[in-house]
C-alpha cells in the first residue's frame, strides 16, 4: 500500500502500543490515530516517546460507540488495525459480559462504521485460543475448526466468525490474524510473564496454575508487530494468517528461566488450583504467513526473555505506576486467597 492513514484501536494496550511505535519507525510517511477507551490495562505512558510525533494522534473512545467511530472514520482513513479487546481469561471466567460487549459487539460496530466509510483494509487481531487445546504433535492451521474453551476465547471466535460473514456477505476487506502468546515491554501484569517478573522482583510468591506444564508458543511482541505490518501491506482480503514463533515451552520452564535471569529462588513458585477449562497446549502452523507475506519471527526465546527482564528492571517507574493502578488488589483477591499450595514440591510438580 502507498501512504497510509491508519486507525489503531486499543493502541494504549500492550500489542497496540508496541505496534504504533514499530509502525511509525518503519513508515515515515504514514500517520496513526490511536483510539483507546483507557480501561484498566490501557496506559498512555506506554507511548510517551511518540506522543509529540506529528504523525500520531490519540483520541479517547470506545469502539462500541457508533457515533464516535463514525465521526473518526469519516475524516479519511485507508485502513484499520483492530487491537482493542478484553483479553484476560481469568476475568472472562469471573464475568463474560464485558468480553461479549467489547470483543463481539464492539467489533461489529467498528466494522459497520468502516463499511460506511469505505475503508480499504481492516485487520482484526485475534488469538490462537479460538482453536482450543492442541493435541501432542498437532499444529493448528488457518483451516482448523474453532473450539474455544473460555469465555474470552469464545468472544474472540465470535468476532472472527462475524468478520468472515462480513467478507462473504458484503465483500468487506477484512483480514484476520491469530497469534500465539506475546511477551515483551509494556505488558500489563495480569499476564503470566510480567506478573512473574513483578512479583519476583518484590520477593512475593508466584502463582503457577496446576502442575505448570501447560505449553505455550511464545512470540516476542515486536516480531508480532512485524507480522501485523506485513498483513497490512501484503495480506489478502478475506484470509486468515496464523502468526506463531515455534517457541513451545511449558509455563513452569518459562518461570524457571526468568527467575534464573533475576537471580531469584525457585521457592517463590506456588502451585495453585488450576484454571477451569485451562487449555493444555497451543501450537500454530504459520507456514502460510511465511509463504504469502515473507514474514518470519526473528527473536529466540532466550534473547526475548533476556530483553524482557532487562526492560522491566530498567523501567521500575512504569512498573510502580502500573502496580498502583490496582493490579495488586485484583491479584490478592483472585490468587493469594485461593493459593492453597498443592501437596507437591517444585521437583515433584516438574516430573508430572
NUFISE-529296 format. One record per residue (C-alpha): x, z, y; residue number from 1; residue in three letters. Coordinates in steps of 0.5 Angstrom, whole numbers. Layout:
N
(pt (X Z Y) NUM "ALA"),
...
END
This chain:
352
(pt (0 0 0) 1 "UNK"),
(pt (2 -1 7) 2 "UNK"),
(pt (2 4 13) 3 "UNK"),
(pt (-3 9 11) 4 "UNK"),
(pt (-7 15 14) 5 "UNK"),
(pt (-8 20 8) 6 "UNK"),
(pt (-13 25 8) 7 "UNK"),
(pt (-11 31 3) 8 "UNK"),
(pt (-16 36 1) 9 "UNK"),
(pt (-13 43 -1) 10 "UNK"),
(pt (-7 42 3) 11 "UNK"),
(pt (-5 49 4) 12 "UNK"),
(pt (-5 51 -3) 13 "UNK"),
(pt (1 50 -8) 14 "UNK"),
(pt (1 43 -10) 15 "UNK"),
(pt (-3 40 -4) 16 "UNK"),
(pt (3 43 1) 17 "UNK"),
(pt (8 41 -3) 18 "UNK"),
(pt (5 34 -4) 19 "UNK"),
(pt (5 34 4) 20 "UNK"),
(pt (12 36 5) 21 "UNK"),
(pt (14 31 0) 22 "UNK"),
(pt (10 25 3) 23 "UNK"),
(pt (12 26 10) 24 "UNK"),
(pt (19 26 8) 25 "UNK"),
(pt (18 19 3) 26 "UNK"),
(pt (13 15 8) 27 "UNK"),
(pt (16 16 15) 28 "UNK"),
(pt (11 11 18) 29 "UNK"),
(pt (5 14 15) 30 "UNK"),
(pt (0 20 17) 31 "UNK"),
(pt (-3 26 14) 32 "UNK"),
(pt (-10 30 15) 33 "UNK"),
(pt (-10 37 11) 34 "UNK"),
(pt (-17 39 10) 35 "UNK"),
(pt (-17 46 7) 36 "UNK"),
(pt (-22 52 7) 37 "UNK"),
(pt (-17 57 7) 38 "UNK"),
(pt (-19 61 2) 39 "UNK"),
(pt (-15 67 -1) 40 "UNK"),
(pt (-10 62 -4) 41 "UNK"),
(pt (-9 58 2) 42 "UNK"),
(pt (-4 59 7) 43 "UNK"),
(pt (-1 56 13) 44 "UNK"),
(pt (5 59 12) 45 "UNK"),
(pt (7 54 7) 46 "UNK"),
(pt (7 49 12) 47 "UNK"),
(pt (11 52 18) 48 "UNK"),
(pt (16 47 17) 49 "UNK"),
(pt (12 41 18) 50 "UNK"),
(pt (6 43 23) 51 "UNK"),
(pt (10 41 29) 52 "UNK"),
(pt (10 34 26) 53 "UNK"),
(pt (6 29 30) 54 "UNK"),
(pt (4 25 23) 55 "UNK"),
(pt (1 32 21) 56 "UNK"),
(pt (-6 35 23) 57 "UNK"),
(pt (-9 41 20) 58 "UNK"),
(pt (-17 42 20) 59 "UNK"),
(pt (-20 48 17) 60 "UNK"),
(pt (-26 46 13) 61 "UNK"),
(pt (-30 46 6) 62 "UNK"),
(pt (-30 39 2) 63 "UNK"),
(pt (-37 41 1) 64 "UNK"),
(pt (-39 41 8) 65 "UNK"),
(pt (-42 34 8) 66 "UNK"),
(pt (-42 33 16) 67 "UNK"),
(pt (-35 36 17) 68 "UNK"),
(pt (-32 31 11) 69 "UNK"),
(pt (-37 25 14) 70 "UNK"),
(pt (-34 26 21) 71 "UNK"),
(pt (-27 27 19) 72 "UNK"),
(pt (-27 20 15) 73 "UNK"),
(pt (-31 16 20) 74 "UNK"),
(pt (-24 17 24) 75 "UNK"),
(pt (-21 11 19) 76 "UNK"),
(pt (-17 13 13) 77 "UNK"),
(pt (-15 9 8) 78 "UNK"),
(pt (-14 14 2) 79 "UNK"),
(pt (-16 21 0) 80 "UNK"),
(pt (-12 26 -5) 81 "UNK"),
(pt (-17 31 -7) 82 "UNK"),
(pt (-13 37 -9) 83 "UNK"),
(pt (-18 42 -7) 84 "UNK"),
(pt (-21 46 -12) 85 "UNK"),
(pt (-22 53 -15) 86 "UNK"),
(pt (-16 54 -21) 87 "UNK"),
(pt (-15 60 -24) 88 "UNK"),
(pt (-18 61 -31) 89 "UNK"),
(pt (-19 69 -30) 90 "UNK"),
(pt (-23 68 -24) 91 "UNK"),
(pt (-27 63 -27) 92 "UNK"),
(pt (-29 68 -33) 93 "UNK"),
(pt (-31 73 -28) 94 "UNK"),
(pt (-35 68 -25) 95 "UNK"),
(pt (-36 61 -26) 96 "UNK"),
(pt (-41 59 -20) 97 "UNK"),
(pt (-35 58 -14) 98 "UNK"),
(pt (-32 54 -19) 99 "UNK"),
(pt (-38 49 -20) 100 "UNK"),
(pt (-40 49 -13) 101 "UNK"),
(pt (-33 47 -11) 102 "UNK"),
(pt (-30 43 -16) 103 "UNK"),
(pt (-36 39 -18) 104 "UNK"),
(pt (-41 39 -12) 105 "UNK"),
(pt (-35 39 -7) 106 "UNK"),
(pt (-32 33 -11) 107 "UNK"),
(pt (-39 30 -11) 108 "UNK"),
(pt (-40 31 -3) 109 "UNK"),
(pt (-33 28 -2) 110 "UNK"),
(pt (-34 22 -6) 111 "UNK"),
(pt (-40 21 -3) 112 "UNK"),
(pt (-37 21 4) 113 "UNK"),
(pt (-31 17 2) 114 "UNK"),
(pt (-36 12 -1) 115 "UNK"),
(pt (-40 11 6) 116 "UNK"),
(pt (-33 11 10) 117 "UNK"),
(pt (-31 5 6) 118 "UNK"),
(pt (-24 9 3) 119 "UNK"),
(pt (-20 4 -1) 120 "UNK"),
(pt (-17 9 -5) 121 "UNK"),
(pt (-19 16 -8) 122 "UNK"),
(pt (-14 20 -12) 123 "UNK"),
(pt (-18 26 -16) 124 "UNK"),
(pt (-12 31 -18) 125 "UNK"),
(pt (-15 34 -25) 126 "UNK"),
(pt (-12 38 -30) 127 "UNK"),
(pt (-9 38 -38) 128 "UNK"),
(pt (-14 43 -39) 129 "UNK"),
(pt (-20 39 -39) 130 "UNK"),
(pt (-18 36 -46) 131 "UNK"),
(pt (-18 43 -49) 132 "UNK"),
(pt (-13 46 -54) 133 "UNK"),
(pt (-8 41 -58) 134 "UNK"),
(pt (-6 42 -65) 135 "UNK"),
(pt (1 43 -67) 136 "UNK"),
(pt (4 36 -66) 137 "UNK"),
(pt (-1 33 -62) 138 "UNK"),
(pt (-1 30 -55) 139 "UNK"),
(pt (-7 28 -51) 140 "UNK"),
(pt (-7 21 -49) 141 "UNK"),
(pt (-12 19 -43) 142 "UNK"),
(pt (-17 17 -48) 143 "UNK"),
(pt (-17 23 -52) 144 "UNK"),
(pt (-24 27 -52) 145 "UNK"),
(pt (-26 32 -47) 146 "UNK"),
(pt (-26 39 -50) 147 "UNK"),
(pt (-26 44 -44) 148 "UNK"),
(pt (-25 52 -47) 149 "UNK"),
(pt (-26 56 -40) 150 "UNK"),
(pt (-31 55 -34) 151 "UNK"),
(pt (-25 53 -30) 152 "UNK"),
(pt (-23 47 -35) 153 "UNK"),
(pt (-31 45 -35) 154 "UNK"),
(pt (-32 45 -28) 155 "UNK"),
(pt (-26 40 -27) 156 "UNK"),
(pt (-28 36 -33) 157 "UNK"),
(pt (-35 35 -30) 158 "UNK"),
(pt (-31 33 -23) 159 "UNK"),
(pt (-28 28 -28) 160 "UNK"),
(pt (-34 25 -31) 161 "UNK"),
(pt (-37 25 -24) 162 "UNK"),
(pt (-31 21 -22) 163 "UNK"),
(pt (-32 16 -28) 164 "UNK"),
(pt (-39 15 -27) 165 "UNK"),
(pt (-38 13 -19) 166 "UNK"),
(pt (-33 8 -21) 167 "UNK"),
(pt (-37 5 -26) 168 "UNK"),
(pt (-44 5 -22) 169 "UNK"),
(pt (-41 4 -15) 170 "UNK"),
(pt (-34 1 -16) 171 "UNK"),
(pt (-32 7 -12) 172 "UNK"),
(pt (-24 6 -12) 173 "UNK"),
(pt (-22 13 -16) 174 "UNK"),
(pt (-16 14 -20) 175 "UNK"),
(pt (-16 21 -24) 176 "UNK"),
(pt (-9 25 -25) 177 "UNK"),
(pt (-9 30 -31) 178 "UNK"),
(pt (-2 34 -30) 179 "UNK"),
(pt (1 40 -34) 180 "UNK"),
(pt (3 47 -32) 181 "UNK"),
(pt (6 46 -25) 182 "UNK"),
(pt (11 51 -22) 183 "UNK"),
(pt (16 52 -16) 184 "UNK"),
(pt (16 54 -9) 185 "UNK"),
(pt (10 57 -5) 186 "UNK"),
(pt (5 58 -12) 187 "UNK"),
(pt (0 64 -11) 188 "UNK"),
(pt (2 70 -15) 189 "UNK"),
(pt (-4 70 -20) 190 "UNK"),
(pt (-1 64 -24) 191 "UNK"),
(pt (4 66 -29) 192 "UNK"),
(pt (11 65 -26) 193 "UNK"),
(pt (10 67 -19) 194 "UNK"),
(pt (6 73 -22) 195 "UNK"),
(pt (12 75 -27) 196 "UNK"),
(pt (17 74 -21) 197 "UNK"),
(pt (14 78 -16) 198 "UNK"),
(pt (12 84 -21) 199 "UNK"),
(pt (19 84 -24) 200 "UNK"),
(pt (23 84 -17) 201 "UNK"),
(pt (19 90 -16) 202 "UNK"),
(pt (20 93 -23) 203 "UNK"),
(pt (13 93 -25) 204 "UNK"),
(pt (10 92 -31) 205 "UNK"),
(pt (9 84 -33) 206 "UNK"),
(pt (2 83 -37) 207 "UNK"),
(pt (3 78 -43) 208 "UNK"),
(pt (-3 75 -46) 209 "UNK"),
(pt (-4 77 -54) 210 "UNK"),
(pt (3 75 -57) 211 "UNK"),
(pt (5 71 -51) 212 "UNK"),
(pt (6 65 -56) 213 "UNK"),
(pt (1 60 -52) 214 "UNK"),
(pt (5 54 -51) 215 "UNK"),
(pt (5 50 -44) 216 "UNK"),
(pt (8 44 -42) 217 "UNK"),
(pt (12 46 -35) 218 "UNK"),
(pt (13 41 -30) 219 "UNK"),
(pt (17 42 -23) 220 "UNK"),
(pt (12 41 -18) 221 "UNK"),
(pt (16 36 -14) 222 "UNK"),
(pt (16 32 -20) 223 "UNK"),
(pt (8 32 -20) 224 "UNK"),
(pt (8 30 -13) 225 "UNK"),
(pt (13 24 -14) 226 "UNK"),
(pt (7 22 -19) 227 "UNK"),
(pt (2 23 -15) 228 "UNK"),
(pt (5 19 -10) 229 "UNK"),
(pt (6 13 -15) 230 "UNK"),
(pt (-1 14 -17) 231 "UNK"),
(pt (-3 13 -9) 232 "UNK"),
(pt (2 7 -9) 233 "UNK"),
(pt (1 3 -15) 234 "UNK"),
(pt (-5 6 -19) 235 "UNK"),
(pt (-10 2 -22) 236 "UNK"),
(pt (-17 4 -20) 237 "UNK"),
(pt (-22 7 -25) 238 "UNK"),
(pt (-16 9 -29) 239 "UNK"),
(pt (-13 16 -31) 240 "UNK"),
(pt (-6 18 -31) 241 "UNK"),
(pt (-3 24 -35) 242 "UNK"),
(pt (3 27 -32) 243 "UNK"),
(pt (7 31 -36) 244 "UNK"),
(pt (14 33 -37) 245 "UNK"),
(pt (16 34 -44) 246 "UNK"),
(pt (18 42 -43) 247 "UNK"),
(pt (14 45 -48) 248 "UNK"),
(pt (15 53 -49) 249 "UNK"),
(pt (12 59 -50) 250 "UNK"),
(pt (10 64 -45) 251 "UNK"),
(pt (14 69 -48) 252 "UNK"),
(pt (20 65 -47) 253 "UNK"),
(pt (19 63 -40) 254 "UNK"),
(pt (18 70 -39) 255 "UNK"),
(pt (25 72 -42) 256 "UNK"),
(pt (28 66 -38) 257 "UNK"),
(pt (26 69 -32) 258 "UNK"),
(pt (28 76 -33) 259 "UNK"),
(pt (35 74 -35) 260 "UNK"),
(pt (36 70 -29) 261 "UNK"),
(pt (33 76 -25) 262 "UNK"),
(pt (38 81 -29) 263 "UNK"),
(pt (31 85 -31) 264 "UNK"),
(pt (30 88 -37) 265 "UNK"),
(pt (25 85 -42) 266 "UNK"),
(pt (22 92 -43) 267 "UNK"),
(pt (18 90 -37) 268 "UNK"),
(pt (14 86 -41) 269 "UNK"),
(pt (7 89 -43) 270 "UNK"),
(pt (3 85 -48) 271 "UNK"),
(pt (-5 86 -46) 272 "UNK"),
(pt (-11 84 -49) 273 "UNK"),
(pt (-12 76 -50) 274 "UNK"),
(pt (-16 72 -45) 275 "UNK"),
(pt (-23 70 -48) 276 "UNK"),
(pt (-22 63 -50) 277 "UNK"),
(pt (-15 62 -49) 278 "UNK"),
(pt (-12 55 -51) 279 "UNK"),
(pt (-6 56 -55) 280 "UNK"),
(pt (-3 49 -53) 281 "UNK"),
(pt (-3 44 -48) 282 "UNK"),
(pt (1 37 -49) 283 "UNK"),
(pt (1 31 -46) 284 "UNK"),
(pt (3 24 -48) 285 "UNK"),
(pt (5 21 -41) 286 "UNK"),
(pt (7 14 -43) 287 "UNK"),
(pt (2 10 -39) 288 "UNK"),
(pt (5 13 -32) 289 "UNK"),
(pt (12 11 -34) 290 "UNK"),
(pt (10 4 -36) 291 "UNK"),
(pt (5 3 -31) 292 "UNK"),
(pt (8 7 -25) 293 "UNK"),
(pt (15 7 -26) 294 "UNK"),
(pt (15 15 -26) 295 "UNK"),
(pt (18 20 -30) 296 "UNK"),
(pt (20 27 -29) 297 "UNK"),
(pt (27 29 -26) 298 "UNK"),
(pt (28 36 -27) 299 "UNK"),
(pt (30 40 -33) 300 "UNK"),
(pt (26 47 -34) 301 "UNK"),
(pt (33 50 -34) 302 "UNK"),
(pt (34 47 -27) 303 "UNK"),
(pt (27 48 -24) 304 "UNK"),
(pt (27 55 -26) 305 "UNK"),
(pt (33 57 -23) 306 "UNK"),
(pt (31 54 -17) 307 "UNK"),
(pt (24 57 -17) 308 "UNK"),
(pt (28 64 -18) 309 "UNK"),
(pt (32 62 -12) 310 "UNK"),
(pt (27 60 -8) 311 "UNK"),
(pt (23 67 -9) 312 "UNK"),
(pt (28 71 -8) 313 "UNK"),
(pt (30 68 -1) 314 "UNK"),
(pt (23 68 2) 315 "UNK"),
(pt (21 75 1) 316 "UNK"),
(pt (18 75 8) 317 "UNK"),
(pt (13 70 5) 318 "UNK"),
(pt (12 74 -2) 319 "UNK"),
(pt (11 80 2) 320 "UNK"),
(pt (6 77 6) 321 "UNK"),
(pt (2 74 0) 322 "UNK"),
(pt (2 80 -3) 323 "UNK"),
(pt (-1 84 3) 324 "UNK"),
(pt (-7 79 2) 325 "UNK"),
(pt (-10 82 -3) 326 "UNK"),
(pt (-7 80 -10) 327 "UNK"),
(pt (-5 87 -11) 328 "UNK"),
(pt (-12 90 -11) 329 "UNK"),
(pt (-14 84 -16) 330 "UNK"),
(pt (-9 85 -21) 331 "UNK"),
(pt (-9 92 -21) 332 "UNK"),
(pt (-16 92 -23) 333 "UNK"),
(pt (-16 86 -27) 334 "UNK"),
(pt (-10 87 -31) 335 "UNK"),
(pt (-7 94 -30) 336 "UNK"),
(pt (-13 98 -33) 337 "UNK"),
(pt (-14 93 -39) 338 "UNK"),
(pt (-7 93 -40) 339 "UNK"),
(pt (-7 97 -47) 340 "UNK"),
(pt (-1 95 -50) 341 "UNK"),
(pt (-2 92 -57) 342 "UNK"),
(pt (2 96 -62) 343 "UNK"),
(pt (8 92 -62) 344 "UNK"),
(pt (14 92 -59) 345 "UNK"),
(pt (17 86 -56) 346 "UNK"),
(pt (21 83 -62) 347 "UNK"),
(pt (15 84 -67) 348 "UNK"),
(pt (11 80 -62) 349 "UNK"),
(pt (16 74 -62) 350 "UNK"),
(pt (16 74 -69) 351 "UNK"),
(pt (9 72 -70) 352 "UNK"),
END
